[in-house]
Amino acid sequence: MTPHSLEQLRRCTVAVDLGAARTRVYVRDTGLIVDEPSIAAVNTRTGSLIAVGAMAEGMAGRTPQHIQVVRPISGGTVVDIDMAQRMLRFLVSDKIRRAWRRKPLLRAAVCLPHDAEPLAQRAATETLTGLGARRVELVDTLIAAAVGCGLPVEQPEATMIVVAGAASTQVAVLSLGAIVAAEKVQVGGDAIDYAVVQHLRSRHELMLPTQGLAPLQRALCADPMEEGAEVRGRDVATGLSRTVMVSTEHVREAIHTPLTGVLDAIGRVLRDCPPDLVADLAERGVMLAGGSAVLPGLDRMIADATGMTVQIAEHPDTCAVMGLGAMLEGRVRPLHLDPLAT
Ligand SMILES: Nc1ncnc2c1ncn2[C@@H]1O[C@H](COP(=O)(O)OP(=O)(O)OP(=O)(O)O)[C@@H](O)[C@H]1O
């Protein structure tokens, strides 16, 4: 995050986070205007878009044959540029769409997962240029999220951030506006959901409907002391609808395995970090962001494994796009090192 790159970001009018689970758009002087699932429903006969965002998500698993529910972003990468553009156009309000058409030379900032492949960078850039952006600035999600959490990233002291999203979890130690050490593991909310689905299948012989996982997650989040939650699904053998009581304890055990991948990544980042910075971290602790940050017990698990305090960001799911927003509103100032100061 050099003064030069901050200057470039200040010229952007729109910030976009194309996440595997959710798409978020921030517009300068307006704020967050889109926070919707990265999903579209398409009529395969006519090719027309039927719904996007939450409405399309509600259709998943319930559509007739000629309607297909698609995800144009997979694993944090735009895999279907045309569909991603159509989805974004649909998600932004008429007013913004008209403004973009009137002012087709706008600049956009997009956050990308740490170490994104050149192909992923190009796909994100093309998605935005197709919508009228003249120039697209790419920002590492870890830096954007750290800014969005209010961490003093530009200061010469170490801060550690863990961004637990849907497709991946990214970990970094930052100092002086740059990444000192970072890791990305393909473990996020999706892997956790998969572990829960497998648990229900093997222990209860139950197949969960597409929409069934979120209520189960919410039940566990609402009261971590709750012994269990009732889940309705389809019996694997008979195909009939059945309700079972799922124990919170057993679900926690099932998700423990994918979560150890996150702990390993944190361990590797700490090992790669210079000792002086590790000492800073011991005092400051770890900031936990991303939609999966609120997964019950994740903060305690990280605290137990590292011996550091863990704080969940105030709005963990929107940290990255809000951080980008803060940068394009000019609320982040680079540290001015005065070489003549005594
Ligand atoms: N209350 C909750 N409890 C547990 N998990 C949750 C909760 N709310 C959201 N999640 C999980 O958070 C994930 C979405 O996180 P986020 O919004 O950061 O995703 P994203 O930015 O689209 O993903 P990525 O960064 O991987 O591209 C989903 O997998 C979802 O299951």
The ligand as a Gaussian input file, in Angstrom:
#p B3LYP/6-31G(d) Opt

LIG

0 1
 N      -23.818000     -17.175000      11.102000
 C      -22.939000     -17.898000      10.420000
 N      -22.387000     -19.003000      10.955000
 C      -21.480000     -19.731000      10.276000
 N      -21.066000     -19.437000       9.042000
 C      -21.589000     -18.358000       8.470000
 C      -22.544000     -17.533000       9.120000
 N      -22.879000     -16.509000       8.279000
 C      -22.160000     -16.698000       7.155000
 N      -21.397000     -17.798000       7.270000
 C      -20.505000     -18.359000       6.258000
 O      -19.714000     -17.343000       5.727000
 C      -19.388000     -17.665000       4.383000
 C      -19.474000     -16.399000       3.556000
 O      -18.447000     -15.569000       3.977000
 P      -18.063000     -14.283000       3.137000
 O      -19.232000     -13.407000       3.020000
 O      -16.802000     -13.734000       3.718000
 O      -17.772000     -15.000000       1.736000
 P      -17.091000     -14.521000       0.432000
 O      -16.349000     -13.231000       0.650000
 O      -18.093000     -14.542000      -0.644000
 O      -16.091000     -15.735000       0.253000
 P      -14.594000     -15.795000      -0.278000
 O      -13.832000     -14.758000       0.526000
 O      -14.134000     -17.194000       0.030000
 O      -14.658000     -15.495000      -1.726000
 C      -20.382000     -18.705000       3.905000
 O      -19.687000     -19.919000       3.647000
 C      -21.321000     -18.879000       5.088000
 O      -21.649000     -20.244000       5.303000

